[in-house]
């Protein structure tokens, strides 16, 4: 498994990460198997959030592996905060209490990376800065970032926050590419030319923020999985063609398509199926050509100007 630097932090992690949103659906034995398999595959980055399974996903993660300092040293743990029932909350009080809850459930003294989960319209960046300072100075959080934020929202935070924001978690897949479409359809009037996110892809590259694509197998906003979906014969035909060429599988090619982008993204893989994780991890051994990348992009229903 190849490794990448997260932002320009000096922190290096596997280029594929395991998302633990559904881990609450597993038994402790099943969770242990998934975590150990990920580590065996070279995946040392685990993505959590305080709301996943109502906190149970973090809890079963730690219980399953019998969290200890020796095990903790082998992994990078990321969690997120800010989503509450019916609203978003970036208040200092909530950020601090959320981290305390995650530390307790994960049975660890520190979180490697804390992300603000979804933008809070009532954000007071001065409060975020105070919370981040307390968490950093106490050693409870080492690095910080955001999720689903646009450039101006990030700039507002950066005006007040002392720490680097090294990550932005954003939806991206071969069949969901608005951040890429707009950059290819410059100065045009049709729908793919619409810049919906403030050119977040180019912004992230300019400011050394690692993009973590979530739902990398979904089409639309939770529309479903596109791999082996009869609705999308053309893209699946191309995925199969390149799977055979590289002696791998379609899911690995779909992730290899994301990894081929020079932004050096780190996809979040949410499967809780061991065999599927093994298949997907093969993406780290595939380097698509430029022609193949565009071939898959067109097969996904996109046209070039």
C-alpha positions as CSV (number, residue, x, y, z in Angstrom):
1,X,0.0,0.0,0.0
2,X,1.5,3.3,-1.1
3,X,1.6,6.2,1.4
4,X,0.9,9.9,0.9
5,X,1.6,13.0,3.0
6,X,-1.6,14.6,4.4
7,X,-1.4,18.2,3.3
8,X,2.1,19.4,4.1
9,X,1.9,18.3,7.7
10,X,4.7,15.7,7.6
11,X,2.1,13.1,8.6
12,X,2.1,10.1,6.2
13,X,-0.7,7.6,5.8
14,X,-2.0,4.9,3.5
15,X,-3.4,6.4,0.3
16,X,-6.6,4.4,0.9
17,X,-8.4,4.7,4.2
18,X,-11.1,2.6,5.9
19,X,-14.3,4.5,6.8
20,X,-15.9,3.1,9.9
21,X,-19.4,4.6,9.6
22,X,-21.0,1.1,9.5
23,X,-18.8,-0.6,12.0
24,X,-21.6,-0.5,14.6
25,X,-23.4,-3.2,12.4
26,X,-20.6,-5.7,13.1
27,X,-19.9,-8.0,16.0
28,X,-16.7,-7.4,17.9
29,X,-15.2,-10.4,16.2
30,X,-16.2,-9.1,12.8
31,X,-14.9,-5.7,13.6
32,X,-11.6,-7.1,14.8
33,X,-11.2,-9.0,11.5
34,X,-11.9,-5.9,9.4
35,X,-9.4,-3.8,11.3
36,X,-6.7,-6.4,11.4
37,X,-7.2,-7.0,7.7
38,X,-6.9,-3.3,6.9
39,X,-3.6,-3.2,8.8
40,X,-2.4,-6.3,7.0
41,X,-3.2,-4.7,3.7
42,X,-1.2,-1.6,4.7
43,X,-4.2,0.6,5.5
44,X,-3.3,2.4,8.6
45,X,-5.9,5.3,8.4
46,X,-9.3,4.9,10.0
47,X,-12.1,7.5,9.6
48,X,-14.7,8.0,12.3
49,X,-17.3,10.6,13.3
50,X,-19.1,11.1,16.6
51,X,-22.5,10.5,14.9
52,X,-21.6,7.2,13.3
53,X,-23.9,4.6,14.8
54,X,-24.7,7.2,17.5
55,X,-21.1,6.8,18.8
56,X,-21.3,3.0,18.7
57,X,-18.9,2.7,15.7
58,X,-16.1,4.3,17.6
59,X,-16.9,2.2,20.6
60,X,-16.9,-1.1,18.9
61,X,-13.7,-0.2,17.0
62,X,-11.8,0.2,20.3
63,X,-13.4,-2.7,22.0
64,X,-12.8,-5.0,19.0
65,X,-9.1,-4.5,19.0
66,X,-8.7,-4.1,22.7
67,X,-7.2,-0.7,22.2
68,X,-3.7,-0.4,23.8
69,X,-0.8,2.0,23.3
70,X,1.0,-0.6,21.1
71,X,-2.0,-1.1,18.8
72,X,-2.7,2.7,18.8
73,X,0.8,3.4,17.5
74,X,0.1,1.4,14.4
75,X,-2.8,3.5,13.2
76,X,-3.9,7.0,12.4
77,X,-7.4,7.9,13.8
78,X,-9.5,10.6,12.4
79,X,-12.9,11.7,13.7
80,X,-15.4,14.4,12.9
81,X,-17.8,16.6,14.9
82,X,-20.5,19.3,14.3
83,X,-23.6,17.3,13.2
84,X,-26.3,17.2,15.7
85,X,-29.9,16.0,15.4
86,X,-31.6,18.6,13.2
87,X,-28.8,21.2,13.2
88,X,-25.1,21.8,13.0
89,X,-22.9,23.0,15.9
90,X,-19.4,24.4,15.7
91,X,-19.6,26.0,19.1
92,X,-16.6,25.8,21.3
93,X,-18.6,23.8,23.9
94,X,-19.8,21.2,21.4
95,X,-16.4,20.7,19.7
96,X,-14.7,20.1,23.1
97,X,-17.4,17.8,24.4
98,X,-17.5,15.9,21.1
99,X,-13.8,15.3,21.3
100,X,-14.0,14.1,24.9
101,X,-16.7,11.7,23.9
102,X,-14.7,10.3,21.0
103,X,-11.6,9.9,23.1
104,X,-13.6,8.0,25.7
105,X,-15.2,5.7,23.1
106,X,-12.0,5.1,21.1
107,X,-10.1,4.5,24.4
108,X,-7.2,6.7,23.4
109,X,-5.5,9.8,24.8
110,X,-5.4,11.7,21.4
111,X,-7.1,12.0,18.1
112,X,-4.7,12.3,15.1
113,X,-7.0,14.5,13.0
114,X,-10.3,16.3,13.9
115,X,-12.6,17.5,11.1
116,X,-15.5,19.9,11.2
117,X,-18.1,17.7,9.7
118,X,-20.5,19.9,7.7
119,X,-20.6,23.7,7.6
120,X,-22.5,25.5,10.4
121,X,-24.3,28.6,9.1
122,X,-24.0,30.0,12.6
123,X,-20.3,29.3,12.9
124,X,-18.3,31.8,15.1
125,X,-14.7,31.2,13.9
126,X,-13.3,32.8,17.1
127,X,-14.9,29.9,19.1
128,X,-13.6,27.3,16.7
129,X,-10.1,28.8,17.2
130,X,-10.4,28.7,21.0
131,X,-11.5,25.1,20.8
132,X,-8.7,24.1,18.5
133,X,-6.1,25.9,20.6
134,X,-7.3,24.0,23.7
135,X,-7.3,20.7,22.0
136,X,-3.9,21.2,20.4
137,X,-2.2,22.5,23.6
138,X,-3.6,19.7,25.7
139,X,-2.4,17.1,23.1
140,X,-5.9,15.7,22.6
141,X,-5.8,16.5,18.9
142,X,-2.7,16.7,16.7
143,X,-4.0,17.9,13.3
144,X,-7.2,19.6,12.1
145,X,-9.3,19.9,8.9
146,X,-12.8,20.2,7.5
147,X,-15.4,18.2,5.6
148,X,-17.8,19.4,2.9
149,X,-16.5,23.0,3.1
150,X,-16.0,25.4,0.2
151,X,-12.9,27.7,-0.2
152,X,-14.5,30.8,1.3
153,X,-15.7,28.9,4.4
154,X,-12.2,27.6,4.8
155,X,-10.7,31.0,4.4
156,X,-13.0,32.4,7.1
157,X,-11.8,29.7,9.5
158,X,-8.2,30.3,8.6
159,X,-8.5,34.0,9.5
160,X,-8.9,32.9,13.1
161,X,-7.5,29.4,13.5
162,X,-3.8,29.1,14.2
163,X,-3.4,25.5,13.1
164,X,-3.1,24.3,9.5
165,X,-6.3,22.8,8.0
166,X,-4.8,19.8,6.2
167,X,-7.8,17.9,5.0
168,X,-11.2,18.5,3.3
169,X,-13.5,15.5,3.0
170,X,-15.7,15.8,-0.2
171,X,-17.9,13.6,-2.2
172,X,-16.3,12.3,-5.4
173,X,-16.5,9.2,-7.5
174,X,-16.2,8.2,-11.2
175,X,-19.9,8.8,-11.4
176,X,-20.0,12.0,-9.3
177,X,-17.5,14.5,-10.6
178,X,-18.8,18.1,-10.3
179,X,-15.5,19.4,-8.9
180,X,-13.8,18.0,-12.0
181,X,-16.5,18.8,-14.6
182,X,-16.4,22.6,-14.0
183,X,-12.6,22.7,-14.6
184,X,-13.0,21.1,-17.9
185,X,-15.9,23.2,-19.2
186,X,-14.6,26.7,-18.7
187,X,-16.4,29.6,-20.2
188,X,-19.3,27.4,-21.4
189,X,-23.1,27.7,-20.8
190,X,-24.1,24.1,-20.2
191,X,-24.6,22.5,-16.8
192,X,-21.2,20.9,-16.4
193,X,-19.6,24.3,-16.6
194,X,-21.4,25.4,-13.4
195,X,-19.0,26.0,-10.5
196,X,-20.9,24.8,-7.5
197,X,-18.1,24.5,-5.0
198,X,-15.9,27.6,-5.5
199,X,-13.3,25.6,-7.4
200,X,-12.5,23.5,-4.4
201,X,-10.3,21.1,-6.3
202,X,-7.8,23.8,-7.5
203,X,-8.1,25.6,-4.1
204,X,-7.1,22.4,-2.3
205,X,-4.1,21.9,-4.5
206,X,-3.0,25.5,-4.1
207,X,-3.3,25.4,-0.3
208,X,-1.9,21.9,0.3
209,X,-5.1,20.4,1.6
210,X,-5.6,16.6,1.0
211,X,-9.1,15.8,-0.4
212,X,-10.6,12.7,1.0
213,X,-13.3,11.5,-1.4
214,X,-16.3,9.9,0.4
215,X,-18.8,7.6,-1.3
216,X,-16.3,6.7,-4.0
217,X,-18.6,4.0,-5.5
218,X,-21.9,6.1,-5.4
219,X,-23.6,7.8,-8.3
220,X,-25.4,11.0,-7.5
221,X,-26.1,12.0,-3.9
222,X,-26.5,8.5,-2.4
223,X,-28.1,7.3,-5.6
224,X,-26.5,3.8,-5.2
225,X,-23.4,1.9,-6.3
226,X,-22.5,2.1,-9.9
227,X,-20.1,-0.9,-10.1
228,X,-22.0,-3.9,-11.6
229,X,-25.1,-1.7,-11.9
230,X,-27.1,-2.5,-15.0
231,X,-28.1,1.2,-15.3
232,X,-24.5,1.9,-16.4
233,X,-23.4,-0.7,-18.9
234,X,-20.8,1.6,-20.7
235,X,-18.8,2.5,-17.6
236,X,-18.9,-1.1,-16.3
237,X,-17.7,-2.3,-19.6
238,X,-14.7,0.0,-19.4
239,X,-14.0,-0.9,-15.8
240,X,-14.0,-4.6,-16.8
241,X,-11.7,-3.9,-19.7
242,X,-9.1,-2.2,-17.5
243,X,-9.6,-4.7,-14.7
244,X,-8.5,-7.4,-17.1
245,X,-5.6,-5.4,-18.4
246,X,-4.3,-4.8,-14.9
247,X,-5.2,-8.2,-13.6
248,X,-7.5,-6.8,-10.9
249,X,-11.2,-6.0,-10.4
250,X,-13.7,-3.3,-11.3
251,X,-13.8,-1.8,-7.9
252,X,-10.1,-1.4,-7.8
253,X,-10.1,0.4,-11.1
254,X,-12.8,2.8,-9.9
255,X,-10.5,3.7,-7.0
256,X,-7.4,3.8,-9.2
257,X,-9.2,6.4,-11.3
258,X,-9.4,8.7,-8.2
259,X,-5.8,7.9,-7.2
260,X,-4.6,8.8,-10.7
261,X,-5.5,12.4,-10.1
262,X,-2.4,14.5,-9.3
263,X,-4.1,16.1,-6.3
264,X,-3.0,13.0,-4.4
265,X,-6.4,12.3,-2.8
266,X,-7.1,9.7,-0.1
267,X,-10.4,7.8,-0.8
268,X,-12.5,6.8,2.2
269,X,-13.6,3.2,1.7
270,X,-16.7,2.3,3.7
271,X,-17.1,-1.4,3.1
272,X,-17.3,-3.8,6.0
273,X,-16.9,-6.8,3.8
274,X,-13.3,-8.3,4.1
275,X,-13.3,-9.8,0.6
276,X,-14.3,-6.5,-0.9
277,X,-11.7,-4.6,1.0
278,X,-9.0,-6.9,-0.3
279,X,-10.3,-6.3,-3.9
280,X,-10.4,-2.5,-3.4
281,X,-6.9,-2.4,-1.9
282,X,-5.5,-3.6,-5.2
283,X,-6.1,-0.1,-6.5
284,X,-2.8,1.0,-4.9
285,X,-0.9,-1.2,-7.4
286,X,-2.6,0.3,-10.5
287,X,-1.4,3.4,-12.3
288,X,-3.8,4.3,-15.0
289,X,-2.5,6.2,-18.1
290,X,-3.8,9.7,-18.9
291,X,-5.7,8.2,-21.9
292,X,-7.3,5.5,-19.7
293,X,-8.4,8.1,-17.1
294,X,-10.2,10.2,-19.7
295,X,-11.6,7.0,-21.3
296,X,-13.3,6.1,-18.0
297,X,-14.4,9.7,-17.5
298,X,-16.2,9.7,-20.9
299,X,-17.7,6.2,-20.3
300,X,-19.2,7.6,-17.1
301,X,-21.4,9.8,-19.3
302,X,-19.3,12.9,-19.6
303,X,-18.4,14.7,-22.8
304,X,-15.3,16.8,-23.3
305,X,-15.6,20.3,-24.8
